[in-house]
Amino acid sequence: MVASPGSKYMSPQEYLEWEARQEIKYEYIDGEVFAMTGGTLPHTTIALNLASALKSHLRGSPCLPYMADAKVAVSENGPFHNPDVVVSCDERDKQAIQFLQYPCLIVEVLSPSTEAYDRGAKFTSYRRIETLQEYVLIDAEKIGVDCFRLNDRGLWELHPYEAADEVHLTSVDFRFPISLLYENVQFPM
């Protein structure tokens, strides 16, 4: 993410109207807008692999998967984020046009420039969403997934996955080999 140069404070409504006319996507945090930097081809491939598998898995269920252009609102006043993949099973999101508010699963594919933010401030923000059950971070430079899952005591637990593991997303009851995420992904040598 990159702060928008010369930006001034925007209300949530001003942001939503302004951002809809922009060629690139922006996130909105505390009245400021931040340009979403372009991802790499491995980043895009990983997100698409997961979104495609989720679409097949969820077909016929009340849950719908979305990709990067699907904005998630922590509240109606923001922050507004653009996760790589998001799933909502909540009926209230079925009529949404501009943003989702009730996701059960949010996935971010990590890049070196955003990893600290995705693990820190963004996760803190997402935890304010009452319907969120899992937050998944996928490494785009090596095989690895960190799944943060809300337990029955209201605490977030880390469930890490490595090469050859089977990933289990309990929020949507989906099990798959971690290799599915990395299909057609070439890592830098």
N, C-alpha and C positions, 0 to 999 in steps of 0.2 A: 504494500500500500504506500502511496505517496500523497502527501498533503497537497491539495489543490492550490496552486500559487494564487495569491491575491484574493483568497476566499474570504468572505465575510460571514457572519453568523446567519444561518438560515433556520427558519422554523421547520418542523417536520413536514408540514404541508408544502412549503416552498421547495424543500428538497425533493419531495416526491414528484412535484410538477416539473421542476428543473431537470432532474435526472432522467425523466422519461424522454427528454429531447436530446440527450447526449449520445454521442457515438460510442463511448466506452462506459463501463459501469463504475459507480462510485458507492462507497459505504458512507454512512452518516453516523457520527458519534458526537454527542454533546454540541450540536449546532454546527459542526465542521464537516466538510466532505473530504473524502480521501479517494483518489483514483486507484482502481484495482490494476495492478501491474500485470502484464501478460505472462502466462505460464509457459512452461516448456512442453514439448510434445509428449514426453513421458507423463507429465502432470495431467495433461488432457486425456491421454489414453487410459490412465488409471481411473480417472473419474468416470469416463465413458464405460469402461469395463464393469465397474460397480453399478452404475446407474442402469445399464442394460440388464445385468443379472437381477437386480432388484425389481425391475419392471416385469420380467418373466415370473419371478417368485411371487410377486404381489398381485398378479393378474387375477381378477375375480374377488379380491378382498376389498375392504373399505380403505385400504392404504394406497397412497400415490407417491411415487418417487419423483423428484425434480432435480434439475441440474443448475449450474452456475448462475443463470439469469433469474432464478427464483430467489427473490429477496425474503429474508426472515427478519421480522420485527420482534425485538425483545419486549417492546410495549408499543402502543399506538404512537408514542412520541419518540420511538427509537430506543437504543441504536438500531440501525438497519444494516444487516450484513448480507453478503452473497456467498454462502457456503458452496463448496464444490458439488455436494450431493446432499439432499435433504428428503426426509420422508415424513408425511403427515397422515395420520389415520383418523384425524378429528373432523367430524362433520362440519364444524365451523369454518374450516379452511377450504371446503369444497366450492364455496362461492367467492373465494378470494380472487382479486384481480391484480392488485399491486404488490401484495406481500402475504406471506404465511405468518401466523402467530402461534400455532399450536403443534409444532413438530414433535415427533417422538425420537427421531434419529437425525443427527447432523454429522456430516463428514467433511473434513478438510484434508486436502492433499498438501503435504508440506513442501515448502521451498525454503532454501537457506535464508532468504530475505524476510520471510514471514513466520518461520517456525516459532521463534520466541513469543511473538504476538499471539499466534494461534494457541499455544500452550498456556499462555498467561492471561492477558487482559481480555482476549476474545472469549476464552473458556469461562472466565469470571462473568462476563456479560451473558453468555448463553445459559449459565446455571440459573439465571433469573427466570427462565422460561419454565413454567410449572409442569408442562406436558413432556419436557425433554427427559428421556430415559437413558440415551447413549450418545456419547460424543466420541467420534472416531478420527484419529489422526493417522494418515497413511504416508509413509516415507516414499519420496519419489526418486531417491538416489541409491537406495538399497532396499532389500526386502525387509519390511517391518511394519507392524501396525500396533498402535496403542489405542485400546478401546477403554474409555472411561464409562463405567456403568453405575447408575444410581441404585444403591441397594435398598432393602426394605427398612433400613434405619435412617434413610435420607442422606447417606454418605456416598461420595463418589469413590468407586474402587477402580484401580487400574488392572486391566487384563491385557497383557502384551502378547503379541503373536509374532513368530519368526518363520523363516523358511521351513517348509514341509508341514506347518501347523494347519489345522482346520480352524477357521474363524467362525465364531458364533455370535450373531447379532440378535440378542434376546428380544429387543424391542419389536422386531418383525419376524422373530423365530426363523432366521435364515442361517444355515450352515453351508460353508463353501471352503474349498482349499484356497489358501492364501495365494497360490499360483494364479488363480482366476484374475486377481487384481493386476498382475504383472504380465498378462498375456500380451505379446507384441511390444514389450517395453525393453529398450536397450539401455543399459546403464553405462555411464562414461567409464572409460578404462583408466 
